[in-house]
Amino acid sequence: MSIDAVQNPNLACIEADDVAWSTANWTDDSQNSFSENCNNDCVYTVGINENTLSEPLIKTFDIMGRETTFKPNTLLIYLYDDGSTEKVFTVE
């Protein structure tokens, strides 16, 4: 996973659950900082939540509804065991 927040002057704080890890792995612009509580630390914020789905993936579909396998740079729909779905787009 990566994050690109360079040349975004209105984004001063990025909320993260592990500030040390985020700073070590995602910092590429000194104007942005990570915090566990941006609402108290900064004016402009963005939150990035980790996907914590625990249900088994049972099928993958393309945008036309055809069953497929993983393909980078393609919008896919994942169908999980509990009936939930997720739209996924992964850049290679």
PDB file of N, CA, C and O in Angstrom:
ATOM      1  N   MET A   1       0.843  -1.169   0.000  1.00  0.00           N
ATOM      2  CA  MET A   1       0.000   0.000   0.000  1.00  0.00           C
ATOM      3  C   MET A   1       0.883   1.224   0.000  1.00  0.00           C
ATOM      4  O   MET A   1       1.941   1.221   0.630  1.00  0.00           O
ATOM      5  N   SER A   2       0.476   2.265  -0.687  1.00  0.00           N
ATOM      6  CA  SER A   2       1.236   3.500  -0.702  1.00  0.00           C
ATOM      7  C   SER A   2       0.290   4.681  -0.562  1.00  0.00           C
ATOM      8  O   SER A   2      -0.923   4.550  -0.725  1.00  0.00           O
ATOM      9  N   ILE A   3       0.865   5.830  -0.260  1.00  0.00           N
ATOM     10  CA  ILE A   3       0.099   7.061  -0.134  1.00  0.00           C
ATOM     11  C   ILE A   3       0.911   8.171  -0.781  1.00  0.00           C
ATOM     12  O   ILE A   3       2.123   8.253  -0.582  1.00  0.00           O
ATOM     13  N   ASP A   4       0.257   9.014  -1.544  1.00  0.00           N
ATOM     14  CA  ASP A   4       0.921  10.145  -2.172  1.00  0.00           C
ATOM     15  C   ASP A   4       0.149  11.398  -1.801  1.00  0.00           C
ATOM     16  O   ASP A   4      -0.953  11.630  -2.299  1.00  0.00           O
ATOM     17  N   ALA A   5       0.726  12.199  -0.930  1.00  0.00           N
ATOM     18  CA  ALA A   5       0.074  13.429  -0.482  1.00  0.00           C
ATOM     19  C   ALA A   5       0.929  14.651  -0.781  1.00  0.00           C
ATOM     20  O   ALA A   5       0.765  15.693  -0.146  1.00  0.00           O
ATOM     21  N   VAL A   6       1.835  14.535  -1.736  1.00  0.00           N
ATOM     22  CA  VAL A   6       2.712  15.654  -2.060  1.00  0.00           C
ATOM     23  C   VAL A   6       1.948  16.760  -2.768  1.00  0.00           C
ATOM     24  O   VAL A   6       0.945  16.514  -3.438  1.00  0.00           O
ATOM     25  N   GLN A   7       2.434  17.970  -2.609  1.00  0.00           N
ATOM     26  CA  GLN A   7       1.863  19.159  -3.237  1.00  0.00           C
ATOM     27  C   GLN A   7       0.374  19.288  -2.975  1.00  0.00           C
ATOM     28  O   GLN A   7      -0.408  19.583  -3.878  1.00  0.00           O
ATOM     29  N   ASN A   8      -0.003  19.062  -1.729  1.00  0.00           N
ATOM     30  CA  ASN A   8      -1.378  19.200  -1.287  1.00  0.00           C
ATOM     31  C   ASN A   8      -1.374  20.157  -0.096  1.00  0.00           C
ATOM     32  O   ASN A   8      -1.443  19.705   1.047  1.00  0.00           O
ATOM     33  N   PRO A   9      -1.297  21.458  -0.332  1.00  0.00           N
ATOM     34  CA  PRO A   9      -1.086  22.423   0.741  1.00  0.00           C
ATOM     35  C   PRO A   9      -2.216  22.488   1.771  1.00  0.00           C
ATOM     36  O   PRO A   9      -1.993  22.972   2.881  1.00  0.00           O
ATOM     37  N   ASN A  10      -3.410  22.021   1.442  1.00  0.00           N
ATOM     38  CA  ASN A  10      -4.512  22.061   2.391  1.00  0.00           C
ATOM     39  C   ASN A  10      -4.594  20.827   3.280  1.00  0.00           C
ATOM     40  O   ASN A  10      -5.444  20.761   4.168  1.00  0.00           O
ATOM     41  N   LEU A  11      -3.730  19.858   3.056  1.00  0.00           N
ATOM     42  CA  LEU A  11      -3.722  18.635   3.856  1.00  0.00           C
ATOM     43  C   LEU A  11      -2.516  18.665   4.778  1.00  0.00           C
ATOM     44  O   LEU A  11      -1.392  18.400   4.353  1.00  0.00           O
ATOM     45  N   ALA A  12      -2.753  18.987   6.036  1.00  0.00           N
ATOM     46  CA  ALA A  12      -1.656  19.093   6.996  1.00  0.00           C
ATOM     47  C   ALA A  12      -1.551  17.858   7.876  1.00  0.00           C
ATOM     48  O   ALA A  12      -0.469  17.548   8.375  1.00  0.00           O
ATOM     49  N   CYS A  13      -2.658  17.144   8.076  1.00  0.00           N
ATOM     50  CA  CYS A  13      -2.673  16.028   9.012  1.00  0.00           C
ATOM     51  C   CYS A  13      -3.348  14.820   8.370  1.00  0.00           C
ATOM     52  O   CYS A  13      -4.414  14.938   7.766  1.00  0.00           O
ATOM     53  N   ILE A  14      -2.715  13.663   8.508  1.00  0.00           N
ATOM     54  CA  ILE A  14      -3.276  12.408   8.022  1.00  0.00           C
ATOM     55  C   ILE A  14      -3.447  11.509   9.231  1.00  0.00           C
ATOM     56  O   ILE A  14      -2.472  11.151   9.892  1.00  0.00           O
ATOM     57  N   GLU A  15      -4.687  11.145   9.519  1.00  0.00           N
ATOM     58  CA  GLU A  15      -4.968  10.340  10.704  1.00  0.00           C
ATOM     59  C   GLU A  15      -4.603   8.886  10.455  1.00  0.00           C
ATOM     60  O   GLU A  15      -4.997   8.296   9.448  1.00  0.00           O
ATOM     61  N   ALA A  16      -3.838   8.311  11.390  1.00  0.00           N
ATOM     62  CA  ALA A  16      -3.378   6.933  11.267  1.00  0.00           C
ATOM     63  C   ALA A  16      -3.383   6.279  12.635  1.00  0.00           C
ATOM     64  O   ALA A  16      -3.248   6.960  13.652  1.00  0.00           O
ATOM     65  N   ASP A  17      -3.537   4.964  12.667  1.00  0.00           N
ATOM     66  CA  ASP A  17      -3.549   4.266  13.949  1.00  0.00           C
ATOM     67  C   ASP A  17      -2.145   3.971  14.470  1.00  0.00           C
ATOM     68  O   ASP A  17      -1.985   3.665  15.651  1.00  0.00           O
ATOM     69  N   ASP A  18      -1.121   4.056  13.613  1.00  0.00           N
ATOM     70  CA  ASP A  18       0.260   3.834  14.035  1.00  0.00           C
ATOM     71  C   ASP A  18       1.118   4.932  13.416  1.00  0.00           C
ATOM     72  O   ASP A  18       1.594   4.801  12.288  1.00  0.00           O
ATOM     73  N   VAL A  19       1.311   6.010  14.162  1.00  0.00           N
ATOM     74  CA  VAL A  19       2.003   7.194  13.660  1.00  0.00           C
ATOM     75  C   VAL A  19       3.452   6.879  13.295  1.00  0.00           C
ATOM     76  O   VAL A  19       3.931   7.318  12.249  1.00  0.00           O
ATOM     77  N   ALA A  20       4.152   6.130  14.137  1.00  0.00           N
ATOM     78  CA  ALA A  20       5.562   5.822  13.881  1.00  0.00           C
ATOM     79  C   ALA A  20       5.722   5.019  12.593  1.00  0.00           C
ATOM     80  O   ALA A  20       6.589   5.330  11.777  1.00  0.00           O
ATOM     81  N   TRP A  21       4.900   3.995  12.403  1.00  0.00           N
ATOM     82  CA  TRP A  21       4.981   3.181  11.199  1.00  0.00           C
ATOM     83  C   TRP A  21       4.618   4.013   9.972  1.00  0.00           C
ATOM     84  O   TRP A  21       5.296   3.934   8.948  1.00  0.00           O
ATOM     85  N   SER A  22       3.561   4.805  10.067  1.00  0.00           N
ATOM     86  CA  SER A  22       3.131   5.622   8.934  1.00  0.00           C
ATOM     87  C   SER A  22       4.199   6.627   8.534  1.00  0.00           C
ATOM     88  O   SER A  22       4.456   6.820   7.346  1.00  0.00           O
ATOM     89  N   THR A  23       4.815   7.260   9.507  1.00  0.00           N
ATOM     90  CA  THR A  23       5.874   8.229   9.225  1.00  0.00           C
ATOM     91  C   THR A  23       7.075   7.545   8.572  1.00  0.00           C
ATOM     92  O   THR A  23       7.658   8.078   7.628  1.00  0.00           O
ATOM     93  N   ALA A  24       7.441   6.368   9.075  1.00  0.00           N
ATOM     94  CA  ALA A  24       8.602   5.646   8.540  1.00  0.00           C
ATOM     95  C   ALA A  24       8.356   5.112   7.133  1.00  0.00           C
ATOM     96  O   ALA A  24       9.286   5.043   6.329  1.00  0.00           O
ATOM     97  N   ASN A  25       7.125   4.737   6.827  1.00  0.00           N
ATOM     98  CA  ASN A  25       6.843   4.073   5.557  1.00  0.00           C
ATOM     99  C   ASN A  25       6.142   4.923   4.512  1.00  0.00           C
ATOM    100  O   ASN A  25       6.187   4.596   3.326  1.00  0.00           O
ATOM    101  N   TRP A  26       5.496   6.005   4.922  1.00  0.00           N
ATOM    102  CA  TRP A  26       4.692   6.766   3.972  1.00  0.00           C
ATOM    103  C   TRP A  26       5.125   8.212   3.799  1.00  0.00           C
ATOM    104  O   TRP A  26       4.593   8.888   2.919  1.00  0.00           O
ATOM    105  N   THR A  27       6.041   8.714   4.574  1.00  0.00           N
ATOM    106  CA  THR A  27       6.373  10.128   4.492  1.00  0.00           C
ATOM    107  C   THR A  27       7.219  10.411   3.258  1.00  0.00           C
ATOM    108  O   THR A  27       8.316   9.876   3.101  1.00  0.00           O
ATOM    109  N   ASP A  28       6.687  11.264   2.387  1.00  0.00           N
ATOM    110  CA  ASP A  28       7.451  11.712   1.229  1.00  0.00           C
ATOM    111  C   ASP A  28       7.308  13.216   1.016  1.00  0.00           C
ATOM    112  O   ASP A  28       7.728  13.747  -0.012  1.00  0.00           O
ATOM    113  N   ASP A  29       6.718  13.891   1.982  1.00  0.00           N
ATOM    114  CA  ASP A  29       6.516  15.333   1.868  1.00  0.00           C
ATOM    115  C   ASP A  29       6.508  15.919   3.272  1.00  0.00           C
ATOM    116  O   ASP A  29       5.687  15.522   4.100  1.00  0.00           O
ATOM    117  N   SER A  30       7.388  16.836   3.549  1.00  0.00           N
ATOM    118  CA  SER A  30       7.515  17.370   4.911  1.00  0.00           C
ATOM    119  C   SER A  30       6.349  18.236   5.347  1.00  0.00           C
ATOM    120  O   SER A  30       6.249  18.543   6.535  1.00  0.00           O
ATOM    121  N   GLN A  31       5.456  18.650   4.446  1.00  0.00           N
ATOM    122  CA  GLN A  31       4.337  19.491   4.854  1.00  0.00           C
ATOM    123  C   GLN A  31       3.216  18.688   5.521  1.00  0.00           C
ATOM    124  O   GLN A  31       2.369  19.268   6.200  1.00  0.00           O
ATOM    125  N   ASN A  32       3.199  17.372   5.338  1.00  0.00           N
ATOM    126  CA  ASN A  32       2.159  16.529   5.909  1.00  0.00           C
ATOM    127  C   ASN A  32       2.690  15.809   7.138  1.00  0.00           C
ATOM    128  O   ASN A  32       3.876  15.488   7.222  1.00  0.00           O
ATOM    129  N   SER A  33       1.791  15.558   8.097  1.00  0.00           N
ATOM    130  CA  SER A  33       2.187  14.795   9.269  1.00  0.00           C
ATOM    131  C   SER A  33       1.091  13.793   9.608  1.00  0.00           C
ATOM    132  O   SER A  33      -0.056  13.940   9.185  1.00  0.00           O
ATOM    133  N   PHE A  34       1.458  12.778  10.375  1.00  0.00           N
ATOM    134  CA  PHE A  34       0.513  11.762  10.817  1.00  0.00           C
ATOM    135  C   PHE A  34       0.185  11.998  12.285  1.00  0.00           C
ATOM    136  O   PHE A  34       1.028  12.453  13.058  1.00  0.00           O
ATOM    137  N   SER A  35      -1.045  11.684  12.654  1.00  0.00           N
ATOM    138  CA  SER A  35      -1.487  11.835  14.036  1.00  0.00           C
ATOM    139  C   SER A  35      -2.544  10.781  14.322  1.00  0.00           C
ATOM    140  O   SER A  35      -3.223  10.310  13.409  1.00  0.00           O
ATOM    141  N   GLU A  36      -2.682  10.413  15.589  1.00  0.00           N
ATOM    142  CA  GLU A  36      -3.765   9.504  15.981  1.00  0.00           C
ATOM    143  C   GLU A  36      -5.064  10.263  16.222  1.00  0.00           C
ATOM    144  O   GLU A  36      -6.120   9.650  16.379  1.00  0.00           O
ATOM    145  N   ASN A  37      -4.997  11.599  16.253  1.00  0.00           N
ATOM    146  CA  ASN A  37      -6.191  12.401  16.482  1.00  0.00           C
ATOM    147  C   ASN A  37      -6.060  13.723  15.752  1.00  0.00           C
ATOM    148  O   ASN A  37      -5.751  14.740  16.372  1.00  0.00           O
ATOM    149  N   CYS A  38      -6.289  13.731  14.445  1.00  0.00           N
ATOM    150  CA  CYS A  38      -6.154  14.943  13.643  1.00  0.00           C
ATOM    151  C   CYS A  38      -7.169  16.018  14.032  1.00  0.00           C
ATOM    152  O   CYS A  38      -6.890  17.207  13.879  1.00  0.00           O
ATOM    153  N   ASN A  39      -8.328  15.623  14.528  1.00  0.00           N
ATOM    154  CA  ASN A  39      -9.343  16.617  14.882  1.00  0.00           C
ATOM    155  C   ASN A  39      -8.834  17.604  15.923  1.00  0.00           C
ATOM    156  O   ASN A  39      -9.228  18.770  15.905  1.00  0.00           O
ATOM    157  N   ASN A  40      -7.971  17.165  16.822  1.00  0.00           N
ATOM    158  CA  ASN A  40      -7.417  18.067  17.829  1.00  0.00           C
ATOM    159  C   ASN A  40      -6.103  18.684  17.401  1.00  0.00           C
ATOM    160  O   ASN A  40      -5.703  19.717  17.939  1.00  0.00           O
ATOM    161  N   ASP A  41      -5.414  18.065  16.431  1.00  0.00           N
ATOM    162  CA  ASP A  41      -4.073  18.511  16.058  1.00  0.00           C
ATOM    163  C   ASP A  41      -4.050  19.450  14.858  1.00  0.00           C
ATOM    164  O   ASP A  41      -3.184  20.322  14.789  1.00  0.00           O
ATOM    165  N   CYS A  42      -4.969  19.299  13.916  1.00  0.00           N
ATOM    166  CA  CYS A  42      -4.869  20.018  12.650  1.00  0.00           C
ATOM    167  C   CYS A  42      -6.233  20.517  12.194  1.00  0.00           C
ATOM    168  O   CYS A  42      -7.272  20.120  12.721  1.00  0.00           O
ATOM    169  N   VAL A  43      -6.200  21.394  11.202  1.00  0.00           N
ATOM    170  CA  VAL A  43      -7.424  21.933  10.632  1.00  0.00           C
ATOM    171  C   VAL A  43      -7.955  21.043   9.518  1.00  0.00           C
ATOM    172  O   VAL A  43      -9.145  20.731   9.502  1.00  0.00           O
ATOM    173  N   TYR A  44      -7.101  20.628   8.586  1.00  0.00           N
ATOM    174  CA  TYR A  44      -7.512  19.801   7.460  1.00  0.00           C
ATOM    175  C   TYR A  44      -7.070  18.367   7.716  1.00  0.00           C
ATOM    176  O   TYR A  44      -5.917  18.129   8.074  1.00  0.00           O
ATOM    177  N   THR A  45      -7.974  17.412   7.536  1.00  0.00           N
ATOM    178  CA  THR A  45      -7.647  16.032   7.878  1.00  0.00           C
ATOM    179  C   THR A  45      -8.120  15.058   6.799  1.00  0.00           C
ATOM    180  O   THR A  45      -8.990  15.369   5.986  1.00  0.00           O
ATOM    181  N   VAL A  46      -7.522  13.882   6.820  1.00  0.00           N
ATOM    182  CA  VAL A  46      -7.992  12.749   6.042  1.00  0.00           C
ATOM    183  C   VAL A  46      -7.734  11.507   6.881  1.00  0.00           C
ATOM    184  O   VAL A  46      -6.701  11.416   7.545  1.00  0.00           O
ATOM    185  N   GLY A  47      -8.638  10.567   6.863  1.00  0.00           N
ATOM    186  CA  GLY A  47      -8.449   9.313   7.589  1.00  0.00           C
ATOM    187  C   GLY A  47      -8.322   8.161   6.603  1.00  0.00           C
ATOM    188  O   GLY A  47      -9.034   8.119   5.600  1.00  0.00           O
ATOM    189  N   ILE A  48      -7.432   7.241   6.882  1.00  0.00           N
ATOM    190  CA  ILE A  48      -7.250   6.063   6.039  1.00  0.00           C
ATOM    191  C   ILE A  48      -7.526   4.850   6.907  1.00  0.00           C
ATOM    192  O   ILE A  48      -6.798   4.588   7.864  1.00  0.00           O
ATOM    193  N   ASN A  49      -8.554   4.123   6.582  1.00  0.00           N
ATOM    194  CA  ASN A  49      -8.923   2.961   7.369  1.00  0.00           C
ATOM    195  C   ASN A  49      -8.381   1.692   6.723  1.00  0.00           C
ATOM    196  O   ASN A  49      -8.391   1.544   5.501  1.00  0.00           O
ATOM    197  N   GLU A  50      -7.915   0.794   7.555  1.00  0.00           N
ATOM    198  CA  GLU A  50      -7.423  -0.489   7.072  1.00  0.00           C
ATOM    199  C   GLU A  50      -8.612  -1.398   6.795  1.00  0.00           C
ATOM    200  O   GLU A  50      -9.554  -1.464   7.584  1.00  0.00           O
ATOM    201  N   ASN A  51      -8.558  -2.090   5.676  1.00  0.00           N
ATOM    202  CA  ASN A  51      -9.606  -3.033   5.342  1.00  0.00           C
ATOM    203  C   ASN A  51      -9.453  -4.251   6.248  1.00  0.00           C
ATOM    204  O   ASN A  51      -8.429  -4.933   6.209  1.00  0.00           O
ATOM    205  N   THR A  52     -10.464  -4.523   7.056  1.00  0.00           N
ATOM    206  CA  THR A  52     -10.372  -5.615   8.021  1.00  0.00           C
ATOM    207  C   THR A  52     -11.418  -6.693   7.763  1.00  0.00           C
ATOM    208  O   THR A  52     -11.877  -7.347   8.699  1.00  0.00           O
ATOM    209  N   LEU A  53     -11.793  -6.880   6.515  1.00  0.00           N
ATOM    210  CA  LEU A  53     -12.772  -7.919   6.209  1.00  0.00           C
ATOM    211  C   LEU A  53     -12.194  -9.279   6.571  1.00  0.00           C
ATOM    212  O   LEU A  53     -11.061  -9.603   6.216  1.00  0.00           O
ATOM    213  N   SER A  54     -12.990 -10.066   7.283  1.00  0.00           N
ATOM    214  CA  SER A  54     -12.502 -11.372   7.707  1.00  0.00           C
ATOM    215  C   SER A  54     -13.254 -12.516   7.027  1.00  0.00           C
ATOM    216  O   SER A  54     -12.920 -13.685   7.221  1.00  0.00           O
ATOM    217  N   GLU A  55     -14.251 -12.184   6.245  1.00  0.00           N
ATOM    218  CA  GLU A  55     -15.014 -13.222   5.562  1.00  0.00           C
ATOM    219  C   GLU A  55     -14.203 -13.764   4.380  1.00  0.00           C
ATOM    220  O   GLU A  55     -13.484 -13.011   3.723  1.00  0.00           O
ATOM    221  N   PRO A  56     -14.317 -15.051   4.115  1.00  0.00           N
ATOM    222  CA  PRO A  56     -13.592 -15.627   2.972  1.00  0.00           C
ATOM    223  C   PRO A  56     -14.128 -15.102   1.638  1.00  0.00           C
ATOM    224  O   PRO A  56     -15.338 -14.977   1.449  1.00  0.00           O
ATOM    225  N   LEU A  57     -13.228 -14.803   0.734  1.00  0.00           N
ATOM    226  CA  LEU A  57     -13.579 -14.397  -0.620  1.00  0.00           C
ATOM    227  C   LEU A  57     -14.002 -15.648  -1.385  1.00  0.00           C
ATOM    228  O   LEU A  57     -13.268 -16.635  -1.422  1.00  0.00           O
ATOM    229  N   ILE A  58     -15.202 -15.604  -2.005  1.00  0.00           N
ATOM    230  CA  ILE A  58     -15.655 -16.794  -2.719  1.00  0.00           C
ATOM    231  C   ILE A  58     -15.652 -16.622  -4.236  1.00  0.00           C
ATOM    232  O   ILE A  58     -15.479 -17.600  -4.962  1.00  0.00           O
ATOM    233  N   LYS A  59     -15.844 -15.371  -4.737  1.00  0.00           N
ATOM    234  CA  LYS A  59     -15.833 -15.145  -6.181  1.00  0.00           C
ATOM    235  C   LYS A  59     -15.335 -13.740  -6.477  1.00  0.00           C
ATOM    236  O   LYS A  59     -15.448 -12.834  -5.652  1.00  0.00           O
ATOM    237  N   THR A  60     -14.782 -13.581  -7.671  1.00  0.00           N
ATOM    238  CA  THR A  60     -14.348 -12.285  -8.175  1.00  0.00           C
ATOM    239  C   THR A  60     -15.003 -12.062  -9.525  1.00  0.00           C
ATOM    240  O   THR A  60     -14.970 -12.933 -10.394  1.00  0.00           O
ATOM    241  N   PHE A  61     -15.607 -10.875  -9.697  1.00  0.00           N
ATOM    242  CA  PHE A  61     -16.300 -10.536 -10.936  1.00  0.00           C
ATOM    243  C   PHE A  61     -15.685  -9.294 -11.555  1.00  0.00           C
ATOM    244  O   PHE A  61     -15.168  -8.431 -10.845  1.00  0.00           O
ATOM    245  N   ASP A  62     -15.741  -9.199 -12.898  1.00  0.00           N
ATOM    246  CA  ASP A  62     -15.346  -7.957 -13.552  1.00  0.00           C
ATOM    247  C   ASP A  62     -16.556  -7.020 -13.564  1.00  0.00           C
ATOM    248  O   ASP A  62     -17.629  -7.383 -13.082  1.00  0.00           O
ATOM    249  N   ILE A  63     -16.386  -5.837 -14.106  1.00  0.00           N
ATOM    250  CA  ILE A  63     -17.448  -4.826 -14.089  1.00  0.00           C
ATOM    251  C   ILE A  63     -18.672  -5.254 -14.899  1.00  0.00           C
ATOM    252  O   ILE A  63     -19.762  -4.718 -14.697  1.00  0.00           O
ATOM    253  N   MET A  64     -18.506  -6.214 -15.812  1.00  0.00           N
ATOM    254  CA  MET A  64     -19.627  -6.705 -16.613  1.00  0.00           C
ATOM    255  C   MET A  64     -20.350  -7.869 -15.937  1.00  0.00           C
ATOM    256  O   MET A  64     -21.320  -8.399 -16.481  1.00  0.00           O
ATOM    257  N   GLY A  65     -19.881  -8.269 -14.750  1.00  0.00           N
ATOM    258  CA  GLY A  65     -20.529  -9.343 -14.014  1.00  0.00           C
ATOM    259  C   GLY A  65     -20.017 -10.730 -14.343  1.00  0.00           C
ATOM    260  O   GLY A  65     -20.589 -11.729 -13.908  1.00  0.00           O
ATOM    261  N   ARG A  66     -18.938 -10.795 -15.112  1.00  0.00           N
ATOM    262  CA  ARG A  66     -18.365 -12.091 -15.472  1.00  0.00           C
ATOM    263  C   ARG A  66     -17.381 -12.525 -14.398  1.00  0.00           C
ATOM    264  O   ARG A  66     -16.570 -11.723 -13.935  1.00  0.00           O
ATOM    265  N   GLU A  67     -17.449 -13.784 -14.001  1.00  0.00           N
ATOM    266  CA  GLU A  67     -16.502 -14.296 -13.024  1.00  0.00           C
ATOM    267  C   GLU A  67     -15.097 -14.269 -13.619  1.00  0.00           C
ATOM    268  O   GLU A  67     -14.902 -14.639 -14.777  1.00  0.00           O
ATOM    269  N   THR A  68     -14.124 -13.834 -12.829  1.00  0.00           N
ATOM    270  CA  THR A  68     -12.764 -13.678 -13.324  1.00  0.00           C
ATOM    271  C   THR A  68     -11.768 -13.919 -12.195  1.00  0.00           C
ATOM    272  O   THR A  68     -12.159 -14.241 -11.073  1.00  0.00           O
ATOM    273  N   THR A  69     -10.507 -13.764 -12.490  1.00  0.00           N
ATOM    274  CA  THR A  69      -9.454 -13.828 -11.484  1.00  0.00           C
ATOM    275  C   THR A  69      -8.899 -12.418 -11.296  1.00  0.00           C
ATOM    276  O   THR A  69      -9.286 -11.498 -12.016  1.00  0.00           O
ATOM    277  N   PHE A  70      -8.008 -12.249 -10.348  1.00  0.00           N
ATOM    278  CA  PHE A  70      -7.423 -10.939 -10.088  1.00  0.00           C
ATOM    279  C   PHE A  70      -6.692 -10.425 -11.326  1.00  0.00           C
ATOM    280  O   PHE A  70      -5.947 -11.161 -11.973  1.00  0.00           O
ATOM    281  N   LYS A  71      -6.918  -9.145 -11.646  1.00  0.00           N
ATOM    282  CA  LYS A  71      -6.222  -8.484 -12.744  1.00  0.00           C
ATOM    283  C   LYS A  71      -5.876  -7.070 -12.278  1.00  0.00           C
ATOM    284  O   LYS A  71      -6.769  -6.321 -11.883  1.00  0.00           O
ATOM    285  N   PRO A  72      -4.595  -6.691 -12.318  1.00  0.00           N
ATOM    286  CA  PRO A  72      -4.245  -5.329 -11.919  1.00  0.00           C
ATOM    287  C   PRO A  72      -4.809  -4.306 -12.905  1.00  0.00           C
ATOM    288  O   PRO A  72      -5.053  -4.625 -14.069  1.00  0.00           O
ATOM    289  N   ASN A  73      -5.011  -3.094 -12.439  1.00  0.00           N
ATOM    290  CA  ASN A  73      -5.518  -1.982 -13.254  1.00  0.00           C
ATOM    291  C   ASN A  73      -6.912  -2.251 -13.811  1.00  0.00           C
ATOM    292  O   ASN A  73      -7.265  -1.753 -14.880  1.00  0.00           O
ATOM    293  N   THR A  74      -7.696  -3.030 -13.092  1.00  0.00           N
ATOM    294  CA  THR A  74      -9.054  -3.377 -13.507  1.00  0.00           C
ATOM    295  C   THR A  74      -9.977  -3.270 -12.307  1.00  0.00           C
ATOM    296  O   THR A  74      -9.641  -3.726 -11.215  1.00  0.00           O
ATOM    297  N   LEU A  75     -11.149  -2.665 -12.512  1.00  0.00           N
ATOM    298  CA  LEU A  75     -12.135  -2.621 -11.447  1.00  0.00           C
ATOM    299  C   LEU A  75     -12.742  -4.003 -11.287  1.00  0.00           C
ATOM    300  O   LEU A  75     -13.281  -4.568 -12.238  1.00  0.00           O
ATOM    301  N   LEU A  76     -12.651  -4.545 -10.074  1.00  0.00           N
ATOM    302  CA  LEU A  76     -13.187  -5.868  -9.782  1.00  0.00           C
ATOM    303  C   LEU A  76     -14.191  -5.782  -8.648  1.00  0.00           C
ATOM    304  O   LEU A  76     -14.152  -4.849  -7.847  1.00  0.00           O
ATOM    305  N   ILE A  77     -15.080  -6.742  -8.581  1.00  0.00           N
ATOM    306  CA  ILE A  77     -16.049  -6.849  -7.499  1.00  0.00           C
ATOM    307  C   ILE A  77     -15.795  -8.171  -6.793  1.00  0.00           C
ATOM    308  O   ILE A  77     -15.856  -9.241  -7.400  1.00  0.00           O
ATOM    309  N   TYR A  78     -15.509  -8.078  -5.503  1.00  0.00           N
ATOM    310  CA  TYR A  78     -15.271  -9.271  -4.699  1.00  0.00           C
ATOM    311  C   TYR A  78     -16.565  -9.646  -3.991  1.00  0.00           C
ATOM    312  O   TYR A  78     -17.238  -8.780  -3.432  1.00  0.00           O
ATOM    313  N   LEU A  79     -16.915 -10.916  -4.008  1.00  0.00           N
ATOM    314  CA  LEU A  79     -18.079 -11.450  -3.305  1.00  0.00           C
ATOM    315  C   LEU A  79     -17.569 -12.320  -2.160  1.00  0.00           C
ATOM    316  O   LEU A  79     -16.807 -13.263  -2.374  1.00  0.00           O
ATOM    317  N   TYR A  80     -17.997 -11.992  -0.948  1.00  0.00           N
ATOM    318  CA  TYR A  80     -17.541 -12.714   0.236  1.00  0.00           C
ATOM    319  C   TYR A  80     -18.577 -13.729   0.697  1.00  0.00           C
ATOM    320  O   TYR A  80     -19.743 -13.680   0.306  1.00  0.00           O
ATOM    321  N   ASP A  81     -18.122 -14.646   1.536  1.00  0.00           N
ATOM    322  CA  ASP A  81     -18.931 -15.747   2.045  1.00  0.00           C
ATOM    323  C   ASP A  81     -20.213 -15.281   2.734  1.00  0.00           C
ATOM    324  O   ASP A  81     -21.228 -15.977   2.683  1.00  0.00           O
ATOM    325  N   ASP A  82     -20.177 -14.111   3.379  1.00  0.00           N
ATOM    326  CA  ASP A  82     -21.357 -13.619   4.101  1.00  0.00           C
ATOM    327  C   ASP A  82     -22.327 -12.866   3.189  1.00  0.00           C
ATOM    328  O   ASP A  82     -23.330 -12.338   3.669  1.00  0.00           O
ATOM    329  N   GLY A  83     -22.047 -12.805   1.873  1.00  0.00           N
ATOM    330  CA  GLY A  83     -22.916 -12.115   0.922  1.00  0.00           C
ATOM    331  C   GLY A  83     -22.515 -10.666   0.678  1.00  0.00           C
ATOM    332  O   GLY A  83     -23.088 -10.014  -0.194  1.00  0.00           O
ATOM    333  N   SER A  84     -21.549 -10.148   1.423  1.00  0.00           N
ATOM    334  CA  SER A  84     -21.106  -8.772   1.218  1.00  0.00           C
ATOM    335  C   SER A  84     -20.234  -8.683  -0.024  1.00  0.00           C
ATOM    336  O   SER A  84     -19.661  -9.678  -0.468  1.00  0.00           O
ATOM    337  N   THR A  85     -20.142  -7.482  -0.577  1.00  0.00           N
ATOM    338  CA  THR A  85     -19.326  -7.247  -1.764  1.00  0.00           C
ATOM    339  C   THR A  85     -18.397  -6.070  -1.519  1.00  0.00           C
ATOM    340  O   THR A  85     -18.611  -5.269  -0.609  1.00  0.00           O
ATOM    341  N   GLU A  86     -17.373  -5.981  -2.336  1.00  0.00           N
ATOM    342  CA  GLU A  86     -16.413  -4.896  -2.240  1.00  0.00           C
ATOM    343  C   GLU A  86     -15.909  -4.593  -3.644  1.00  0.00           C
ATOM    344  O   GLU A  86     -15.551  -5.501  -4.394  1.00  0.00           O
ATOM    345  N   LYS A  87     -15.883  -3.288  -3.999  1.00  0.00           N
ATOM    346  CA  LYS A  87     -15.289  -2.868  -5.271  1.00  0.00           C
ATOM    347  C   LYS A  87     -13.802  -2.652  -5.022  1.00  0.00           C
ATOM    348  O   LYS A  87     -13.422  -2.010  -4.042  1.00  0.00           O
ATOM    349  N   VAL A  88     -12.962  -3.184  -5.904  1.00  0.00           N
ATOM    350  CA  VAL A  88     -11.513  -3.121  -5.717  1.00  0.00           C
ATOM    351  C   VAL A  88     -10.859  -2.685  -7.016  1.00  0.00           C
ATOM    352  O   VAL A  88     -11.167  -3.209  -8.086  1.00  0.00           O
ATOM    353  N   PHE A  89      -9.951  -1.720  -6.914  1.00  0.00           N
ATOM    354  CA  PHE A  89      -9.140  -1.310  -8.062  1.00  0.00           C
ATOM    355  C   PHE A  89      -7.709  -1.244  -7.571  1.00  0.00           C
ATOM    356  O   PHE A  89      -7.388  -0.430  -6.705  1.00  0.00           O
ATOM    357  N   THR A  90      -6.846  -2.086  -8.110  1.00  0.00           N
ATOM    358  CA  THR A  90      -5.450  -2.152  -7.682  1.00  0.00           C
ATOM    359  C   THR A  90      -4.562  -1.710  -8.833  1.00  0.00           C
ATOM    360  O   THR A  90      -4.649  -2.242  -9.940  1.00  0.00           O
ATOM    361  N   VAL A  91      -3.710  -0.736  -8.563  1.00  0.00           N
ATOM    362  CA  VAL A  91      -2.776  -0.242  -9.564  1.00  0.00           C
ATOM    363  C   VAL A  91      -1.498  -1.037  -9.473  1.00  0.00           C
ATOM    364  O   VAL A  91      -0.958  -1.215  -8.382  1.00  0.00           O
ATOM    365  N   GLU A  92      -1.007  -1.513 -10.585  1.00  0.00           N
ATOM    366  CA  GLU A  92       0.238  -2.290 -10.597  1.00  0.00           C
ATOM    367  C   GLU A  92       1.416  -1.372 -10.720  1.00  0.00           C
ATOM    368  O   GLU A  92       2.557  -1.832 -10.748  1.00  0.00           O
TER     369      GLU A  92
END
